[in-house]
Amino acid sequence: MAVPATETPAFGNASRPSALDDLLAHRTVEDFLARLARGGFASAADLYLTDGARENDVDQMLEESASGDRTLLKATLTDFGAVPASGYEARAELQWSGTDESSPVTQTMVLHLVYERGLWLIDDISLDEAQPQEVSPPPTAQKSPRRASSPPPEGRLVFQVSSGGAIYRINADGSGLRRLTDGLDPAWSPDGTRIALTRWRNPWGVYLTQADGSGEERVVDGQRLKEVAWSPDGDRIAFTLNRGSSEPIKVCFFGFCFTIPPFSAAQLWVADLDSGDYLSLPLDDQAVHSPTWSPDGSRIAYAGQRGLAWIDLDSMETGRFAGSAWDGSPAYSPSGRQLAFMGRVHDRWDIFVMNADGSGRRQLTHSDPRLDDPPDNVAPAWSPDGSQIAFLSDRDGRWRIYVMQADGSDPRAMFGDELDGLGLSYDWASERVLSWTE
C-alpha cells in the first residue's frame, strides 16, 4: 500500500470544485477576515497569502490600509463563489472608524483564491475607495483572563479545526500559529520532526509532513483511514480502517440529554515505515478507535465497543480495562504509568485518568450537573513532560483548547480567545483533535 508522494489535484484540473473545496476555501476567507477585524493584519498575511501575493506586495498593501488614525471595526463577507478553471472570488465589506468617531467609512475588498501547497490561499486582493457611512462601532471584545499562578506551558501543539478541516501548529505559549494543511487526526512523531495525518478525499490515505507542513508524503494508500498513532521509536504507525459509521445521536432521559458518539466497524492496522509491511491486529472488537502506543512499545491501548482495551504486540494477548463501555480516546502518559481518557458522566463527558494496569480511576474535570446544558470535556493529550493535560471543552459556550495540571487542578483556556476565529469543533467521531510535543 506504500506509494510515493502524491500531489493533491488542484481545482484548475476540474470543471467544478468539490463541496470540501467550497468549505475549505470559505473557511480561509472567514478566518482571514476575522483576523483583520481583530487587528491581526500581519498574521492574516502570513497564514493566508500565497508566495506570489507577497512578491506583489499584497501584505504591504494590507498594512498600509490600516495605517493612520483609522481602525478597522468590522470585516463582513458579502459574496463568495467559484470562478471556473481559476479558483474562488470573495467580496467583503470593511467598516473603518475614520479619522474620528463620528465619521466611519466602508470599503469593498475583493479576494481571489487559488490552490497552492495543498491549501486554498489568497493570491490577490483589491480595495476600492472608502465611502462615508453612518454606522455605530461594535463593542470591543474582551479577552479571557489567565491565571497568574499557572505555570507557562512549553512545547508545540498541532491541532485540527474539525474532522477533515484545517490543521494548525502553535507554540504552547500561544505564539507561532501557522496553518499547515488539512486532514484528520494529526499526530506528532516521537522526535517532533514530522506530523502524521489522514485524509478522506482523493487521494485518500495516511500522510506524513515535516513540522512546517512541507514535504508531504502519502505512505499508506487506502480509504477511510483514521487515528494515526506513532510507535515510540518512530518506525511504525498504527491506524484504524473504518468500514462504516453512523451519525452521533442526542438522547434525552428524564430531562437529561447526552450525545452518543457514532458507532463504526473498524480494524486496527500497524504499518512499518521502513519495510512497507502491514499487519492487521487480531482484536475481539468490531468497533476500534483511538489507538495509543505505550512508551515502551509493548502494547497498544484503544477504545473498543465495550470500553477501553489493549493488545500485547509480542504475544498478541488481549485484555480489557475495568470501567464503562462509554470510555474513549485513551492516551498514554509519557512515563507510561497512566492513561488519560474521556468518559460519560450522566449527561456530559469528562476527562479521567487511571493507572496503566487499570486501577486508580479518577475524574479530573467536573461541571455543575444542575446546568441546563452541562459542558463536555473531550480528547485529552499529555504535555511532553507529563505534568499537564490539554483537552477540548465547550464550557465557555464554544469549543476551545484547555489545559490543566495532571491532577486536574488549575484548568484554564490555553490560548484564551485567540483561536475563536478558527471555529474549533468536535464532531463526536472519536477524533484526535490535538497532539503535543517538545
N, C-alpha and C positions, 0 to 999 in steps of 0.2 A: 504493500500500500504506500510505500515511501515514494515521493515524487520530488523533482527539483522545484525550485522557487517558481511560482506561477503568478503572473501579473493579473490582478483583478481587472476585467474589461471595463473600459470607460463607457459612459453613456453615448459618446460620439460614435461608437460602433453599433448602436441600436437605434431603431426608429422612435422608440418611446422609453423613457426611464421606468424603472420598476417602482412599485409602491414603497419599497425600502429606500430607494434613491430619493424619492419625494420626501420621506420622513427625515432622512439624514441631512439633506440639503436645507430643508426647512428649519431643522434644529440649529444648523450652522448660523443661519441668518438670525434666528431668535436670540441665541446666546451672544452673537456679535453685537446686536442692538442693545441687549441688556447690559453688556459691559460698557458700551458707550454711555448709556444713561447713568451708570454709576461712576463715570469719570475715568474708566479704565481704557483710555484710547490706546495706550502703548500695549497693554496685554491683549486687547482685541486684535490689534495688528499682528502681534507676534503669533497668536494662535490661529488666525483665520485668513491671512493674506498669502497668496502664492508668492513664489520667488520672483516671478515676473512683475507682480504688483509692487513689490518692494523696489525692484530695479527701476520701475517707473515712478518711484517716489510717492506712491499712494499713501504710505504710512506717514510721510511728512505732511501731505495734504490734510490728513486727519488731524494731526497735531496742530497744524496752523489754523484749522477751522475752529478749534477750541481755545485759541489764544485770545488775548484781550480781556475785557471785563465781563463778557457774557458767559453764562453757564448753561449746559445742556440740561433741560428739565425732564424731557421725555423723548424716547425714540420708539415710534409705533410702526409696526409692519402693516402696510395697507394693501399690498398686492404681491402675489408670488405665483410663478408659473414656469413651466419648462419651455425652453427655446429649442426647436428641432435641430438635431445634429450639432448642438452647441453646448448646452448646459441649462442653467436656470437664470431667470431675472427676477429681482425683487425690488419693490419700492417701499420706502419708509418715509414717514413724516417726522422731522426733528423739531422739537419745540425748545427754543432758546430763551433765556431770561432777558436778552437785550442788554443795552448799556445801563439801564436802571430797571427797577422792579415794575414800573408802570408801562413798559414798552416791550412785551415779549414778541418774538418773531418766530415764524415757521420756515422750514426749508425742506425741499424734497431731495431725498437721496436715492439714487438708482444703483443697485449692486448686480454684478454679473458673476455667476459661479461656474467654475469648471472642475473637472475631476483630476486631481493631482495627488500622487503618492498614496493612493487608496482612500482619499478623503475628498469631500466636496468643500472647496475653498473659494474665497473671493478673489477674482482675478482683476476686477476693475470697479471703480466707484466714481460716480459723478454727482455733483451737488449743484442745484440751481440757486438763483439769487434768493436771499432771505426776504420774506414778506412779513409786514407787521400783522399781528393778530392779537385780539384781546383774549388772553387765557389766564387762569389762575395757576400759580405754581403749585405742584403737588407737595404733600408733606415729605419731609426728609426721613428716609428710612433710618431706623436705629439699629445699631449693631448689637448682637447678642453678647452679654458680658462673659468674661472668662475669669475663673477663679485664680487669684494671685498665688494661692497655695499649690496649685497643680504643677508638678514637675514638667519641664518642657519636653515634649515627645521628640524622639530622634529617629532618623532613617528616612525612607521613601515609601510611598504608597502608590499602587496602581489600582484604579477602580473603574467600574463601568457605570454609565449613567442609567442604562436599562439593558435588558437582555437583547443583545444584537445591536445596541446603540453605541455611542461614542465611548472610547476608552481613554482615560487621562492618567498622567503621572503627576504627583505633587510631593513636595518635601513635607515631612511630618510637622514642621513649624509653619506650614501654610505658604511657603514661598515656592517658586519654580513650577507653577501649574502649567502643564503642557498637554495638548491633545495629541495622542499617538496614532490611533486608528479606530476601527470599530470591530465589534465582535462580542463574544460571550466569555464569562468566567476567567478573567485574566489572572495569571499566577506568576510571581517572580521565581526565577531559578534560584537554587540554594546560594549561589555566589553573587546574586544580584546583578548579573550582566545581561540576562535575557528574560523575556516575558513569553509565556505560553498562553494561547487563547484558542477558541474555536470560532467557526463562522458558519452560519446557517444560510448561506446564499452561495451561488456559483462564484468561484469554485469552492465547494464545501470542504471542510477538513479541520485539522489541527494545525495551527501556525506557530512559529517562533519568530520573535523580533528581537533586535537589540534593545537596550534600555531606553534609547531615544526614539524608538519606533522604526528605525531604519533596518535594512537587511531582512525584510520579511521573507520567510521560507515556509512553504507548506510541507510538513513532514508526515502527515497522515491524510490520505485521500479517502473520504467517506462522509456520508450524510448523517445528520442528527447526532453528532458527537458533542459531548459536553464535559464540563467539570474536570479540567486537566489538573493533575497533581504531580509534582516532581518527586523523584526519589532523592534521598539525601545526598547522593553522590552526583546528581545531575545527569546520569547516564540513561535513565529510563523515565517514562511518563506513564501515569495511569489516567484513564479517561473512561467515561461511560458512553455506551452506544444505545441510544433511545429508540425503541420500536414503536412507540405511540404514546400519546399523552392526552389526558382530559384537561378541562379548564378548572381553575380554582373555584371553590364553591363556598358561599357565605351561608352559614347555618345559624339559626336563632332558636334558643330553647328557653322558655320561661323568661323571656326578656334579655337573655344573654346571647350575644352573637359572636361568632368567631369564623375565621377563614380556614378552610381545609385546603392544603396545597394540592395541586393536581397529581393524580396517580399516573405513573408511566411505567411500562415494562422496559427494562434496560439490562444490559450486561456490562460487566467491568473488565476492561482490557488493559494490558500492560505492553508498551512498545519500547524496544531497545533502540535508542537513537543512533548507536554506532553500527550495529549489525542489521538493523531493519527488521528484526524478528518481532512477532506479535504473539501474545498469549492471552487467551480468554480464561479468566479465573473461574474455577468451579464453585459457584455460590448457590445456596438454597433459595435465595430471594429472587423473585421476578422483578421487583422494583429496587433499583440500586441507584443511589445518588451520593454526591459529596465525598468522594474518596479522600483520605488524608493519610499520608505516609508517616509511620513512626520514625523519629530521628535516627534510630539505629538501623533502619531499613528492613527490619524483620517482619513487620506487619503493615497491613492497610486496614484502617477502620473506615466504615461507611454507614450511610443511612439506608436501612432496608425496609421492607414493607411491614416488619414487626418491631421496628426500633433500630437502635444502633447495634452494629455487629462488627466482626473483624475476621480476617483471614491471615494465617501464618504463611509467608511466602516460601518457606523451606519445606514444611511438611504438608502444606495445603489444608491444614486443620482449620476449621471454622468455629466460631463461637459468638455468643451474644452478650451484650451488656445488660444488666438489670436496669429497668426503667420503663418508660412509656413508649407505646408504638408511635407516638407523635414526635419523639425526639429526632432531630435532624441537624444537618450542617455541622458535623463534628470537625474539630481542628486540634491536632496535637500541639501541645506547648513545645517550645524549642528544647526544653530539657527532656521531653518525653514522659514526664511524670504525671501530666494532667491532660485532659481533653476538655475543651470548651465546646458547647453545642447550644442549640436553641430548642426549647420545649414549650408545649402549650400549658397554660395555667388558666383554667376556667375559660374565659372568653378572649384571651390575649396570648401573645407569645413573648417569652423572656429568655435571657441568656443564663446558662448554667455552666458549672464546671464539675468534674469528678476526677478521681484518681485514674491512672491508666489501667488499673485492674477492675474498674467499675465501682469501687467503693467511694464513700465520701461525697455523694451527690449534694451539690449546694447551689441554690439560686442566687444569682448576682444582681439582676435588675428587678425592680419592683415598681408597680404602679397602683394607684388607688382603684380597687375594684368597683367603687361606687360611681365612677365616672360613666357617663352615657356611652362614651366611645373610648375605652382604655387604649393607650398606645401599645404598639408592638415593637419589640426589640429582636433583631434577627441578624443572621450572617456574621458570626464572630470571627475575628482574625487577631492572632497574637502579635505583639511587638517583637522585634528580633531578640531582645534580651529576656522576654517572658514576663516583664514587670507590668505590662499593660495589655488591655484587650480593646480593640476597635470593633465597632458594630454599627449597624444601621438602625435608626429609630425614627418614628414619626411623632414623638412626644411633644414637639413644638408645632404640630399641625401640618408639617411637611417632612419628607424623608431627608435626614441629614446623617452625616458620619459622626458618631460619638466615640469617645474614648473613656475608659475607666481604669483604675488600678486593678491588678489581677485578683484582688479580693473583693471587687465590686464597689469599692469606695471611690468617691470623688468623680462621678460621671459628669461629663460636660461635652458640649458640641466642639468637636476637634478643630473645626475651621470657622466657628461662629456661623454667620450667614453668608460667608464669602462664596459658597458654591451654589447658593439658591438659584441663581440664573441658569444653571445647567439642567435643572429639572430631574434630580435624582428620583428613582422609583425602585420599588421592589415588586416583582411580578409573581411571587409565590411559585416559582419553578425550581426551587432548591438551588438557586443560582449563587455562585460565589461573587459577591459584589466587590470585594477588595482583598488585596494582598499586601503585606508589609515586609520590607527588607531593610538591611542596614544602609 
